[in-house]
Amino acid sequence: MKVKTRDFGEIEVSEDKIIHFEDGIPGFEEEKEFIILFDEDKDNPFHQLQSVNNQYLSFIIINPFEIFKDYDIEIPQTAVDKLQIENPEDVLIYSIVVVPEDIRKMTANLLGPIIINHKKRLGKQVILEDSRYTTKHYIFAQAFQEEGK
Amino acid sequence: MLILTRKKDESIILDGKIEIKVVEIGEGKVKIGIEAPKDIDIVRKELYEKVEEENVTAVEYKFKLEDINKLLKQ
């Protein structure tokens, strides 16, 4: 099927690439289908979670474990059930990034990770009950800290 | 909004499957116990609102994906 994207124009997407968010995403509860877009170099850290039905709705996402080395979360049982997770290897975890005009101040939401069962193509933004994490963690502060070590 | 008065240890049943019980009453706060089926998400409203607000901000970015990746390589 064809999907109109924010940054890559209209692209052809096979149905099995579509991830279903049964509850939508907080703030966008009516958006239930997304695809993940990678730019040409797949090693680049930033990807896009693009709505299938709304060209102008997309999120920048990262794999939080690449940046926040001690990020460590437990997926709540409700999410394990809803996403029909049977095998840890089927799970992908992303964080939504806010990219302000001063790009160095970008932050990642570690409180509300996007959990995806890529085998079943099911996704959900989970809100953790974990006081170590907030919706705003500076990505660069983290990167600089890592460099300084 | 429906408003009900409950005493300590009294409950409310929602839809025959969710129980909300007043466990403890203190100065300016109450402790609530919830029993619900496994597929019901329970989350503090202020956390949900925070995530919602963050998502609404997150879709407002001005750059293209490739530019963000490029900028960061510099």
Backbone of each chain as ProteinMPNN parsed JSONL, in Angstrom:
{"seq_chain_A": "MKVKTRDFGEIEVSEDKIIHFEDGIPGFEEEKEFIILFDEDKDNPFHQLQSVNNQYLSFIIINPFEIFKDYDIEIPQTAVDKLQIENPEDVLIYSIVVVPEDIRKMTANLLGPIIINHKKRLGKQVILEDSRYTTKHYIFAQAFQEEGK", "coords_chain_A": {"N_chain_A": [[0.827, -1.203, 0.0], [0.269, 2.362, -0.405], [1.874, 4.988, 1.34], [1.739, 8.234, 2.55], [4.373, 10.25, 3.51], [5.955, 12.406, 5.935], [8.603, 13.289, 5.43], [9.626, 11.83, 3.3], [8.06, 11.788, 1.088], [5.61, 10.079, -0.976], [5.483, 6.689, -0.29], [5.957, 3.159, -0.943], [4.608, 0.667, 0.991], [4.725, -2.452, 2.553], [2.014, -4.359, 3.861], [2.689, -5.79, 6.111], [4.475, -4.272, 7.449], [3.248, -2.474, 8.952], [2.507, -1.138, 12.101], [0.359, -1.77, 14.728], [-1.299, 0.291, 16.93], [-3.288, -0.137, 19.356], [-4.474, 1.482, 21.305], [-3.914, 3.961, 20.333], [-1.805, 6.849, 20.714], [-0.922, 8.632, 23.605], [-2.5, 11.754, 23.523], [-2.859, 11.533, 20.856], [-4.942, 9.72, 20.334], [-6.536, 8.667, 18.392], [-4.976, 7.828, 16.347], [-3.934, 4.956, 14.999], [-2.283, 3.398, 13.481], [1.024, 2.932, 12.518], [4.246, 3.376, 10.909], [7.73, 2.508, 10.939], [10.336, 4.546, 9.999], [13.506, 4.591, 8.495], [16.497, 6.441, 7.939], [18.669, 6.704, 5.038], [21.161, 5.686, 5.843], [21.269, 3.143, 7.89], [22.491, 2.944, 10.304], [22.311, 5.321, 11.55], [21.256, 7.127, 14.435], [18.702, 8.236, 14.752], [15.312, 7.705, 14.074], [12.063, 7.516, 12.51], [8.747, 7.6, 13.612], [6.072, 7.144, 11.87], [2.807, 8.216, 11.173], [0.34, 6.294, 9.534], [-1.982, 7.205, 8.433], [-1.98, 9.934, 8.588], [-0.17, 12.194, 7.101], [1.304, 14.333, 8.15], [1.842, 13.746, 10.7], [4.255, 12.677, 12.745], [6.844, 11.168, 14.7], [10.072, 11.755, 16.048], [12.275, 9.21, 16.847], [14.378, 7.282, 19.043], [16.609, 4.556, 19.824], [16.673, 4.014, 23.098], [18.564, 2.692, 24.639], [20.971, 2.886, 23.384], [21.901, 5.377, 23.971], [21.376, 6.069, 26.621], [22.999, 4.467, 28.777], [22.537, 3.122, 31.168], [19.846, 2.774, 31.236], [16.992, 1.097, 32.216], [14.343, -0.904, 32.279], [11.173, -2.235, 33.298], [8.797, -4.015, 31.614], [5.421, -3.421, 32.005], [2.982, -5.834, 33.118], [0.431, -5.587, 31.952], [1.03, -4.478, 29.484], [2.652, -6.446, 28.383], [0.755, -8.438, 28.019], [-1.174, -7.169, 26.353], [0.328, -6.638, 24.098], [0.913, -9.104, 23.351], [3.333, -10.398, 23.991], [5.707, -12.88, 23.79], [8.254, -13.59, 23.66], [11.308, -12.233, 24.59], [13.021, -11.383, 22.559], [11.43, -10.479, 20.54], [10.78, -7.935, 21.046], [10.891, -4.448, 20.572], [12.218, -1.374, 21.639], [11.615, 2.035, 21.858], [12.322, 5.562, 22.291], [10.515, 8.574, 22.332], [11.548, 11.598, 20.851], [11.997, 15.013, 21.581], [12.642, 17.593, 19.45], [13.967, 20.582, 19.615], [14.346, 23.984, 18.303], [16.944, 24.751, 18.866], [18.957, 22.394, 18.427], [20.677, 20.984, 20.01], [19.557, 20.857, 22.419], [17.876, 18.763, 22.546], [15.574, 16.328, 23.817], [14.82, 13.169, 25.342], [12.048, 11.07, 25.923], [11.935, 9.177, 28.574], [10.192, 8.179, 30.331], [7.913, 7.38, 29.075], [8.137, 4.973, 27.211], [8.044, 3.659, 23.832], [6.783, 0.639, 23.117], [7.254, -2.181, 21.176], [6.005, -5.1, 19.696], [7.515, -6.728, 17.382], [7.103, -8.975, 15.959], [4.393, -9.546, 16.088], [3.478, -7.187, 15.202], [2.487, -5.173, 16.9], [1.981, -2.286, 18.903], [2.65, 0.051, 21.608], [2.491, 2.914, 23.665], [3.934, 3.009, 26.689], [3.359, 3.972, 30.034], [5.534, 4.409, 32.548], [5.772, 3.403, 35.984], [7.993, 4.633, 37.467], [10.17, 6.301, 39.292], [12.666, 7.147, 38.598], [12.754, 8.068, 36.07], [11.825, 10.603, 33.656], [9.853, 12.696, 31.437], [11.648, 14.157, 30.058], [14.826, 13.865, 29.172], [18.026, 14.992, 28.691], [19.68, 14.438, 25.679], [22.163, 15.137, 24.725], [23.671, 15.993, 26.962], [24.013, 13.576, 28.103], [25.489, 12.279, 26.108], [27.823, 13.835, 26.163], [28.727, 13.378, 28.717], [29.323, 10.687, 28.535], [31.451, 10.827, 26.765], [33.321, 12.17, 28.284], [34.199, 10.37, 30.106]], "CA_chain_A": [[0.0, 0.0, 0.0], [1.024, 3.613, -0.449], [1.759, 5.827, 2.534], [2.339, 9.564, 2.401], [5.205, 10.51, 4.679], [6.327, 13.801, 6.162], [9.92, 13.66, 4.901], [10.081, 10.998, 2.184], [7.032, 11.747, 0.05], [4.762, 8.885, -0.948], [6.309, 5.483, -0.409], [5.229, 1.891, -0.979], [4.85, -0.049, 2.244], [3.964, -3.703, 2.604], [1.084, -4.359, 4.999], [3.275, -6.38, 7.319], [5.354, -3.299, 8.114], [2.418, -1.566, 9.739], [2.408, -1.486, 13.518], [-0.963, -1.359, 15.225], [-1.384, 0.832, 18.282], [-4.72, -0.288, 19.648], [-4.936, 2.622, 22.108], [-3.324, 5.192, 19.828], [-0.686, 7.339, 21.515], [-1.509, 9.738, 24.386], [-2.55, 13.007, 22.755], [-3.254, 11.167, 19.481], [-5.575, 8.419, 20.608], [-7.239, 8.173, 17.195], [-3.973, 7.338, 15.387], [-3.716, 3.581, 15.437], [-1.358, 2.673, 12.609], [2.285, 3.646, 12.291], [5.382, 2.628, 10.368], [9.01, 3.071, 11.358], [11.163, 4.908, 8.841], [14.928, 4.763, 8.764], [17.033, 7.139, 6.78], [19.441, 5.8, 4.168], [22.163, 4.997, 6.641], [20.502, 2.522, 8.979], [23.214, 3.073, 11.56], [21.985, 6.594, 12.186], [20.493, 6.834, 15.656], [17.336, 8.751, 14.785], [14.346, 7.153, 13.135], [10.796, 8.229, 12.542], [7.512, 6.83, 13.764], [5.2, 7.896, 10.963], [1.409, 7.79, 11.098], [-0.028, 5.809, 8.205], [-3.152, 7.928, 7.923], [-1.795, 11.377, 8.66], [1.169, 12.481, 6.59], [2.034, 15.34, 8.917], [2.032, 13.311, 12.08], [5.347, 11.721, 12.934], [7.696, 11.414, 15.86], [11.461, 11.316, 15.97], [12.504, 8.213, 17.904], [15.711, 6.662, 19.166], [16.75, 3.418, 20.719], [17.198, 4.68, 24.294], [19.687, 1.961, 25.234], [22.211, 3.313, 22.737], [22.33, 6.667, 24.51], [21.304, 6.025, 28.084], [23.554, 3.123, 28.95], [21.987, 2.379, 32.308], [18.374, 2.718, 31.166], [16.653, -0.269, 32.591], [12.923, -0.822, 32.588], [10.41, -3.47, 33.326], [7.552, -3.819, 30.86], [4.304, -3.842, 32.86], [2.284, -7.042, 32.672], [-0.674, -5.221, 31.048], [1.59, -4.275, 28.146], [3.088, -7.768, 27.903], [-0.455, -9.131, 27.566], [-1.796, -6.484, 25.22], [1.194, -6.736, 22.917], [1.097, -10.55, 23.144], [4.773, -10.67, 24.0], [6.031, -14.221, 24.27], [9.683, -13.78, 23.577], [11.96, -10.916, 24.712], [13.668, -10.98, 21.298], [10.463, -9.873, 19.625], [10.438, -6.6, 21.541], [11.702, -3.277, 20.246], [11.866, -0.264, 22.521], [12.06, 3.341, 21.38], [11.888, 6.739, 23.03], [10.16, 9.727, 21.497], [12.478, 12.699, 21.065], [11.569, 16.376, 21.247], [13.755, 18.283, 18.787], [13.679, 22.02, 19.562], [15.131, 24.679, 17.275], [18.331, 24.52, 19.271], [18.919, 20.932, 18.345], [21.491, 20.399, 21.08], [18.745, 20.727, 23.638], [16.85, 17.729, 22.364], [15.345, 15.465, 24.974], [14.131, 11.897, 25.099], [11.052, 10.71, 26.93], [12.246, 7.842, 29.101], [9.072, 7.743, 31.169], [6.869, 6.794, 28.235], [8.735, 4.286, 26.05], [7.219, 2.984, 22.83], [7.13, -0.782, 23.139], [6.715, -2.807, 19.965], [6.221, -6.527, 19.424], [7.637, -6.62, 15.926], [6.603, -10.217, 15.368], [2.934, -9.421, 15.97], [3.211, -5.832, 14.691], [1.66, -4.45, 17.864], [2.764, -1.286, 19.626], [1.966, 0.789, 22.671], [3.33, 3.773, 24.507], [3.7, 2.596, 28.07], [3.768, 4.977, 31.019], [6.15, 3.642, 33.623], [5.706, 3.869, 37.374], [9.396, 4.534, 37.848], [10.499, 7.698, 39.603], [13.994, 7.517, 38.068], [12.633, 8.587, 34.71], [10.877, 11.676, 33.375], [9.588, 12.823, 30.002], [12.702, 14.968, 29.43], [16.228, 13.594, 29.502], [18.868, 15.561, 27.636], [20.449, 13.448, 24.94], [23.554, 15.565, 24.589], [24.319, 15.94, 28.272], [24.365, 12.176, 28.245], [26.561, 11.991, 25.164], [29.043, 14.495, 26.642], [29.163, 12.644, 29.902], [29.948, 9.452, 28.078], [32.745, 11.16, 26.166], [34.226, 12.63, 29.331], [34.63, 9.287, 31.007]], "C_chain_A": [[0.866, 1.258, 0.0], [0.786, 4.433, 0.82], [2.444, 7.16, 2.246], [3.112, 9.892, 3.668], [5.596, 11.974, 4.754], [7.595, 14.178, 5.4], [10.343, 12.885, 3.659], [9.055, 10.897, 1.057], [6.185, 10.488, 0.163], [5.638, 7.654, -1.157], [5.407, 4.247, -0.422], [5.598, 1.105, 0.283], [4.064, -1.357, 2.216], [3.177, -3.737, 3.914], [1.754, -4.863, 6.282], [4.295, -5.459, 7.993], [4.563, -2.366, 9.032], [2.29, -2.064, 11.174], [1.109, -0.915, 14.066], [-0.886, -0.935, 16.686], [-2.872, 0.872, 18.645], [-5.275, 0.919, 20.409], [-4.504, 3.962, 21.525], [-2.124, 5.563, 20.679], [-1.237, 8.522, 22.302], [-1.383, 11.089, 23.648], [-3.026, 12.776, 21.327], [-3.938, 9.792, 19.517], [-6.239, 7.832, 19.367], [-6.268, 7.62, 16.144], [-3.556, 5.933, 15.781], [-2.745, 2.782, 14.56], [-0.128, 3.529, 12.309], [3.267, 2.735, 11.54], [6.66, 3.279, 10.9], [9.844, 3.325, 10.111], [12.599, 5.114, 9.286], [15.475, 5.633, 7.654], [18.047, 6.229, 6.097], [20.476, 4.975, 4.94], [21.466, 4.428, 7.871], [21.208, 2.622, 10.326], [22.934, 4.394, 12.266], [21.049, 6.372, 13.366], [19.023, 7.249, 15.613], [16.483, 8.132, 13.688], [13.044, 7.926, 13.283], [9.649, 7.237, 12.721], [6.444, 7.635, 13.036], [3.78, 7.332, 11.006], [1.086, 7.373, 9.667], [-1.117, 6.699, 7.589], [-3.017, 9.438, 7.938], [-0.343, 11.708, 8.318], [1.985, 13.383, 7.519], [2.242, 14.962, 10.364], [3.147, 12.27, 12.142], [6.171, 12.143, 14.136], [9.123, 11.011, 15.506], [11.685, 10.356, 17.137], [13.958, 7.729, 17.888], [15.581, 5.363, 19.959], [17.402, 3.951, 21.998], [18.439, 3.996, 24.858], [21.024, 2.336, 24.609], [22.767, 4.57, 23.397], [22.381, 6.659, 26.031], [21.693, 4.617, 28.509], [22.959, 2.376, 30.126], [20.455, 2.419, 32.368], [17.954, 1.267, 31.35], [15.199, -0.244, 33.029], [12.28, -2.203, 32.625], [9.097, -3.203, 32.594], [6.386, -4.315, 31.721], [3.537, -5.017, 32.251], [1.129, -6.712, 31.713], [-0.157, -5.07, 29.62], [2.049, -5.598, 27.547], [1.885, -8.514, 27.323], [-1.027, -8.482, 26.31], [-0.974, -6.64, 23.949], [1.508, -8.203, 22.579], [2.575, -10.931, 23.068], [5.041, -12.055, 24.586], [7.532, -14.402, 24.412], [10.377, -12.415, 23.652], [12.599, -10.443, 23.402], [12.71, -10.323, 20.306], [10.182, -8.412, 19.958], [11.433, -5.549, 21.061], [11.254, -2.152, 21.161], [12.457, 1.021, 21.956], [11.614, 4.428, 22.345], [11.569, 7.842, 22.043], [11.064, 10.896, 21.883], [11.785, 14.02, 20.726], [12.786, 17.086, 20.677], [13.425, 19.775, 18.702], [14.542, 22.694, 18.501], [16.623, 24.613, 17.594], [18.472, 23.014, 19.48], [19.709, 20.251, 19.47], [20.712, 20.222, 22.376], [17.692, 19.633, 23.505], [16.784, 16.79, 23.565], [14.611, 14.193, 24.558], [13.183, 11.617, 26.258], [11.318, 9.279, 27.414], [11.13, 7.312, 29.998], [8.019, 6.994, 30.352], [7.43, 6.096, 27.007], [7.681, 3.704, 25.105], [7.679, 1.525, 22.789], [6.466, -1.436, 21.929], [7.02, -4.308, 19.973], [6.297, -6.638, 17.902], [7.178, -7.891, 15.221], [5.094, -10.119, 15.121], [2.517, -8.071, 15.389], [2.26, -5.06, 15.596], [2.528, -3.475, 18.642], [1.935, -0.538, 20.647], [2.961, 1.715, 23.346], [2.96, 3.478, 25.954], [4.141, 3.725, 28.998], [4.257, 4.235, 32.252], [5.853, 4.249, 34.985], [7.129, 3.755, 37.905], [9.928, 5.943, 38.035], [11.891, 8.109, 39.106], [13.876, 8.232, 36.726], [11.563, 9.655, 34.575], [10.636, 11.703, 31.864], [10.709, 13.581, 29.292], [14.083, 14.607, 29.961], [17.078, 14.129, 28.362], [19.734, 14.492, 26.986], [21.925, 13.842, 24.891], [24.315, 15.562, 25.896], [24.848, 14.534, 28.478], [25.562, 11.834, 27.357], [27.881, 12.589, 25.655], [29.606, 13.771, 27.855], [29.905, 11.386, 29.504], [31.344, 9.725, 27.536], [33.786, 11.477, 27.234], [34.792, 11.508, 30.192], [35.983, 8.713, 30.625]], "O_chain_A": [[2.042, 1.219, 0.36], [-0.34, 4.554, 1.304], [3.575, 7.204, 1.762], [2.57, 9.819, 4.771], [5.568, 12.69, 3.753], [7.666, 15.248, 4.795], [11.33, 13.25, 3.021], [9.16, 10.036, 0.184], [6.054, 9.903, 1.238], [6.435, 7.598, -2.094], [4.26, 4.285, 0.023], [6.776, 0.913, 0.583], [2.876, -1.366, 1.893], [3.62, -3.213, 4.936], [1.428, -4.423, 7.385], [4.906, -5.833, 8.994], [5.134, -1.577, 9.785], [2.008, -3.235, 11.427], [0.805, 0.264, 13.89], [-0.465, -1.699, 17.554], [-3.598, 1.797, 18.28], [-6.414, 1.329, 20.183], [-4.707, 4.999, 22.156], [-1.498, 4.699, 21.293], [-1.955, 9.346, 21.734], [-0.301, 11.487, 23.218], [-3.528, 13.687, 20.669], [-3.548, 8.856, 18.82], [-6.477, 6.626, 19.303], [-6.696, 7.013, 15.163], [-2.89, 5.747, 16.8], [-2.428, 1.632, 14.862], [-0.234, 4.686, 11.903], [3.136, 1.511, 11.538], [6.665, 4.455, 11.265], [10.034, 2.438, 9.278], [12.867, 5.73, 10.318], [14.975, 5.578, 6.53], [18.259, 5.099, 6.538], [20.643, 3.773, 4.731], [21.115, 5.17, 8.788], [20.592, 2.408, 11.37], [23.276, 4.567, 13.436], [20.154, 5.529, 13.306], [18.194, 6.696, 16.336], [16.889, 8.052, 12.529], [12.941, 8.863, 14.076], [9.593, 6.19, 12.075], [5.978, 8.665, 13.521], [3.579, 6.123, 10.889], [1.508, 8.022, 8.71], [-1.153, 6.908, 6.376], [-3.847, 10.145, 7.365], [0.57, 11.528, 9.124], [3.197, 13.218, 7.655], [2.751, 15.751, 11.16], [3.003, 11.145, 11.663], [6.19, 13.309, 14.53], [9.35, 10.055, 14.764], [11.325, 10.657, 18.275], [14.647, 7.769, 16.869], [14.594, 5.117, 20.653], [18.581, 4.306, 21.976], [19.274, 4.646, 25.487], [22.079, 2.137, 25.212], [23.977, 4.797, 23.38], [23.316, 7.18, 26.64], [20.864, 3.711, 28.591], [22.876, 1.148, 30.108], [19.851, 2.139, 33.404], [18.489, 0.351, 30.724], [14.862, 0.372, 34.041], [12.782, -3.176, 32.062], [8.373, -2.265, 32.929], [6.356, -5.479, 32.121], [3.46, -5.166, 31.031], [0.872, -7.463, 30.772], [-0.816, -5.48, 28.665], [1.863, -5.848, 26.356], [1.983, -9.143, 26.269], [-1.324, -9.161, 25.328], [-1.524, -6.759, 22.854], [2.262, -8.496, 21.652], [2.997, -11.686, 22.193], [4.658, -12.358, 25.716], [8.012, -15.243, 25.172], [10.067, -11.528, 22.856], [12.707, -9.24, 23.163], [13.142, -9.686, 19.345], [9.441, -7.734, 19.247], [12.648, -5.737, 21.133], [10.064, -1.991, 21.428], [13.64, 1.087, 21.621], [10.666, 4.253, 23.111], [12.266, 8.022, 21.044], [11.313, 11.153, 23.061], [11.082, 14.129, 19.722], [13.828, 17.174, 21.326], [12.682, 20.191, 17.813], [15.376, 22.043, 17.873], [17.454, 24.44, 16.702], [18.157, 22.462, 20.535], [19.446, 19.103, 19.829], [21.149, 19.534, 23.299], [16.73, 19.592, 24.272], [17.784, 16.505, 24.224], [13.888, 14.16, 23.562], [13.488, 11.897, 27.417], [10.969, 8.307, 26.745], [11.128, 6.14, 30.376], [7.331, 6.105, 30.854], [7.231, 6.56, 25.884], [6.589, 3.315, 25.52], [8.83, 1.234, 22.462], [5.27, -1.263, 21.692], [8.151, -4.724, 20.225], [5.273, -6.642, 17.219], [6.897, -7.876, 14.022], [4.591, -10.552, 14.085], [1.338, -7.844, 15.116], [1.348, -4.381, 15.124], [3.664, -3.787, 18.999], [0.707, -0.491, 20.576], [4.117, 1.357, 23.571], [1.821, 3.674, 26.376], [5.173, 4.356, 28.771], [3.498, 3.527, 32.914], [5.7, 5.463, 35.116], [7.426, 2.87, 38.707], [10.115, 6.685, 37.071], [12.255, 9.283, 39.183], [14.803, 8.924, 36.303], [10.543, 9.635, 35.265], [11.138, 10.862, 31.119], [10.728, 13.646, 28.063], [14.457, 14.999, 31.066], [16.877, 13.764, 27.203], [20.431, 13.74, 27.666], [22.814, 12.997, 25.002], [25.481, 15.171, 25.936], [25.963, 14.326, 28.957], [26.516, 11.19, 27.793], [28.927, 11.945, 25.58], [30.816, 13.586, 27.984], [30.959, 11.058, 30.049], [32.29, 8.981, 27.796], [34.957, 11.114, 27.119], [35.764, 11.705, 30.921], [36.475, 7.799, 31.287]]}, "seq_chain_B": "MLILTRKKDESIILDGKIEIKVVEIGEGKVKIGIEAPKDIDIVRKELYEKVEEENVTAVEYKFKLEDINKLLKQ", "coords_chain_B": {"N_chain_B": [[-19.673, 14.759, 36.249], [-19.836, 11.862, 38.214], [-20.415, 11.783, 41.655], [-19.603, 10.186, 44.631], [-20.045, 9.283, 48.06], [-17.766, 7.702, 50.198], [-16.742, 5.581, 52.876], [-13.871, 4.657, 54.894], [-12.503, 1.562, 53.846], [-14.674, 0.985, 52.264], [-16.029, 0.336, 48.987], [-16.138, 0.839, 45.391], [-17.686, -0.546, 42.579], [-16.867, -0.957, 39.249], [-18.452, -1.542, 36.272], [-18.829, -4.178, 36.941], [-16.389, -5.432, 37.181], [-14.178, -4.016, 38.005], [-12.709, -2.973, 40.95], [-12.671, -0.345, 43.222], [-11.221, 0.755, 46.06], [-11.387, 2.478, 49.146], [-8.705, 2.69, 51.082], [-7.268, 3.96, 53.052], [-7.604, 6.925, 54.924], [-6.31, 10.122, 55.082], [-4.738, 13.223, 56.219], [-5.669, 15.425, 53.893], [-5.23, 13.551, 51.884], [-5.976, 10.395, 50.27], [-5.668, 6.866, 50.4], [-5.864, 4.552, 47.859], [-7.118, 1.453, 46.803], [-6.932, -0.667, 44.007], [-8.56, -3.083, 42.117], [-8.371, -4.822, 39.21], [-9.044, -6.235, 35.936], [-6.384, -7.774, 33.998], [-5.964, -6.462, 31.603], [-6.493, -3.834, 31.902], [-5.263, -0.63, 31.908], [-3.702, 1.185, 34.436], [-3.055, 4.344, 35.521], [-1.495, 7.188, 36.975], [-3.139, 10.276, 36.672], [-1.703, 12.684, 36.282], [0.708, 11.809, 35.24], [-0.033, 10.658, 32.835], [-0.94, 12.938, 31.549], [1.4, 14.396, 31.363], [2.912, 12.867, 29.579], [1.272, 12.979, 27.379], [1.369, 15.741, 26.809], [4.06, 15.971, 26.192], [4.178, 14.42, 23.884], [2.592, 15.919, 22.146], [4.179, 18.151, 21.884], [6.358, 16.933, 20.702], [5.689, 16.336, 18.043], [6.036, 18.647, 16.716], [8.439, 19.282, 15.476], [10.941, 20.945, 13.446], [12.834, 20.096, 11.645], [14.071, 17.875, 9.017], [14.212, 14.299, 9.006], [16.663, 13.309, 7.92], [18.259, 15.551, 8.133], [18.511, 15.91, 10.856], [19.987, 13.668, 11.603], [22.271, 14.232, 10.118], [23.171, 16.692, 11.201], [23.957, 15.869, 13.662], [26.167, 14.453, 13.23], [28.161, 16.181, 12.911]], "CA_chain_B": [[-18.955, 13.701, 36.983], [-20.576, 11.226, 39.311], [-19.709, 11.917, 42.931], [-20.145, 9.292, 45.654], [-19.336, 9.353, 49.341], [-17.346, 6.395, 50.673], [-15.956, 5.571, 54.113], [-12.728, 3.75, 54.862], [-12.794, 0.153, 53.553], [-15.795, 0.828, 51.335], [-15.562, 0.254, 47.593], [-17.025, 1.075, 44.249], [-17.439, -1.53, 41.521], [-17.115, -0.422, 37.915], [-18.7, -2.504, 35.206], [-18.799, -5.536, 37.478], [-15.079, -6.099, 37.137], [-13.105, -3.196, 38.57], [-13.056, -2.519, 42.294], [-11.865, 0.763, 43.746], [-11.486, 0.723, 47.497], [-10.702, 3.47, 49.987], [-7.942, 1.881, 52.027], [-6.811, 4.784, 54.168], [-7.932, 8.345, 54.77], [-5.386, 10.927, 55.893], [-4.827, 14.674, 56.034], [-5.533, 15.892, 52.521], [-5.013, 12.506, 50.869], [-6.549, 9.077, 50.541], [-4.987, 5.75, 49.76], [-6.891, 3.82, 47.126], [-6.727, 0.146, 46.254], [-7.672, -0.955, 42.776], [-8.45, -4.426, 41.59], [-8.916, -4.741, 37.854], [-8.505, -7.252, 35.029], [-5.008, -7.5, 33.58], [-5.841, -5.632, 30.4], [-6.848, -2.445, 32.205], [-4.119, 0.209, 32.277], [-3.975, 2.114, 35.532], [-1.948, 5.291, 35.545], [-1.823, 8.479, 37.595], [-3.528, 11.205, 35.608], [-0.678, 13.694, 35.99], [1.732, 11.196, 34.386], [-0.622, 10.542, 31.496], [-0.977, 14.288, 30.967], [2.778, 14.782, 31.038], [3.303, 12.145, 28.367], [0.435, 13.563, 26.331], [1.921, 17.059, 26.51], [5.353, 15.751, 25.558], [3.906, 13.931, 22.531], [2.077, 17.031, 21.345], [5.364, 18.962, 21.58], [7.299, 16.155, 19.885], [5.337, 16.312, 16.612], [6.204, 20.005, 16.19], [9.822, 19.554, 15.073], [11.042, 21.654, 12.172], [13.857, 19.512, 10.778], [13.795, 16.583, 8.406], [14.958, 13.217, 9.666], [18.061, 13.21, 7.464], [19.01, 16.706, 8.648], [18.819, 15.669, 12.276], [21.111, 12.732, 11.635], [23.459, 14.917, 9.587], [23.617, 17.696, 12.163], [24.56, 15.236, 14.821], [27.461, 13.866, 12.864], [29.161, 17.247, 12.878]], "C_chain_B": [[-19.814, 13.161, 38.12], [-19.772, 11.347, 40.603], [-20.394, 11.057, 43.987], [-19.37, 9.495, 46.943], [-19.016, 7.928, 49.797], [-16.588, 6.547, 51.978], [-14.772, 4.635, 53.916], [-13.215, 2.301, 54.689], [-14.045, -0.072, 52.693], [-15.286, 0.937, 49.897], [-16.6, 0.743, 46.613], [-16.689, -0.004, 43.232], [-17.798, -0.891, 40.181], [-17.338, -1.58, 36.957], [-18.599, -3.958, 35.676], [-17.434, -6.186, 37.517], [-13.923, -5.278, 37.71], [-13.55, -2.719, 39.948], [-12.095, -1.425, 42.73], [-12.229, 0.933, 45.213], [-10.717, 1.825, 48.225], [-10.011, 2.701, 51.108], [-7.573, 2.686, 53.269], [-7.179, 6.234, 53.892], [-6.999, 9.143, 55.673], [-5.643, 12.401, 55.686], [-4.631, 15.013, 54.566], [-5.208, 14.816, 51.497], [-5.698, 11.206, 51.264], [-5.704, 8.021, 49.841], [-6.068, 4.878, 49.128], [-6.334, 2.489, 46.655], [-7.57, -0.144, 45.029], [-7.474, -2.411, 42.397], [-9.131, -4.436, 40.232], [-8.354, -5.867, 37.008], [-7.15, -6.802, 34.463], [-4.888, -6.562, 32.382], [-6.239, -4.176, 30.645], [-5.586, -1.688, 32.631], [-4.527, 1.133, 33.417], [-2.787, 3.059, 35.626], [-2.407, 6.578, 36.22], [-2.084, 9.496, 36.501], [-2.42, 12.194, 35.266], [0.442, 13.123, 35.11], [1.224, 11.062, 32.957], [-0.587, 11.902, 30.795], [0.411, 14.766, 30.565], [3.219, 14.151, 29.72], [2.539, 12.708, 27.16], [1.025, 14.901, 25.855], [3.252, 16.925, 25.757], [5.165, 15.278, 24.106], [3.448, 15.055, 21.617], [3.236, 17.96, 20.96], [6.254, 18.245, 20.565], [6.962, 16.178, 18.394], [5.612, 17.656, 15.932], [7.606, 20.29, 15.62], [9.91, 20.107, 13.655], [11.966, 20.955, 11.17], [13.333, 18.26, 10.057], [14.676, 15.532, 9.069], [16.425, 13.2, 9.236], [18.897, 14.381, 7.971], [19.398, 16.515, 10.107], [20.013, 14.722, 12.373], [22.398, 13.38, 11.152], [24.045, 15.897, 10.597], [24.388, 17.058, 13.306], [25.904, 14.607, 14.507], [28.569, 14.923, 12.92], [29.932, 17.37, 14.191]], "O_chain_B": [[-20.43, 13.913, 38.876], [-18.579, 11.044, 40.629], [-21.598, 11.173, 44.216], [-18.187, 9.836, 46.924], [-19.884, 7.056, 49.784], [-15.871, 7.528, 52.172], [-14.678, 3.922, 52.918], [-14.198, 1.881, 55.299], [-14.418, -1.216, 52.434], [-14.252, 1.55, 49.632], [-17.752, 1.017, 46.95], [-15.518, -0.337, 43.048], [-18.893, -0.356, 40.007], [-16.509, -2.484, 36.85], [-18.313, -4.854, 34.882], [-17.32, -7.366, 37.85], [-12.817, -5.792, 37.879], [-14.624, -2.137, 40.1], [-10.876, -1.56, 42.622], [-13.375, 1.214, 45.564], [-9.542, 2.067, 47.947], [-10.669, 2.131, 51.978], [-7.565, 2.167, 54.385], [-7.076, 6.707, 52.761], [-6.903, 8.881, 56.872], [-6.63, 12.793, 55.063], [-3.519, 14.893, 54.052], [-4.934, 15.139, 50.341], [-5.964, 10.957, 52.44], [-5.102, 8.283, 48.8], [-7.052, 4.516, 49.773], [-5.207, 2.416, 46.165], [-8.776, 0.105, 45.016], [-6.348, -2.907, 42.362], [-10.311, -4.105, 40.11], [-7.293, -6.405, 37.326], [-6.823, -5.615, 34.453], [-3.845, -5.944, 32.168], [-6.312, -3.381, 29.708], [-4.925, -2.065, 33.599], [-5.572, 1.782, 33.362], [-1.649, 2.622, 35.792], [-3.55, 7.005, 36.063], [-1.343, 9.572, 35.521], [-2.215, 12.513, 34.095], [1.054, 13.852, 34.329], [1.95, 11.316, 31.996], [-0.252, 12.004, 29.615], [0.578, 15.453, 29.557], [3.814, 14.807, 28.865], [3.096, 12.885, 26.076], [1.157, 15.147, 24.656], [3.527, 17.667, 24.814], [5.906, 15.69, 23.214], [3.861, 15.138, 20.46], [3.271, 18.49, 19.85], [6.831, 18.875, 19.678], [7.861, 16.051, 17.563], [5.442, 17.789, 14.72], [7.914, 21.441, 15.313], [9.092, 19.796, 12.789], [11.877, 21.208, 9.968], [12.313, 17.679, 10.428], [15.736, 15.835, 9.617], [17.322, 13.09, 10.071], [20.095, 14.235, 8.214], [20.483, 16.912, 10.532], [20.94, 14.963, 13.146], [23.476, 13.125, 11.689], [25.256, 15.93, 10.821], [25.338, 17.631, 13.84], [26.677, 14.273, 15.405], [29.755, 14.597, 12.971], [30.808, 18.226, 14.315]]}, "name": "protein", "num_of_chains": 2, "seq": "MKVKTRDFGEIEVSEDKIIHFEDGIPGFEEEKEFIILFDEDKDNPFHQLQSVNNQYLSFIIINPFEIFKDYDIEIPQTAVDKLQIENPEDVLIYSIVVVPEDIRKMTANLLGPIIINHKKRLGKQVILEDSRYTTKHYIFAQAFQEEGKMLILTRKKDESIILDGKIEIKVVEIGEGKVKIGIEAPKDIDIVRKELYEKVEEENVTAVEYKFKLEDINKLLKQ"}
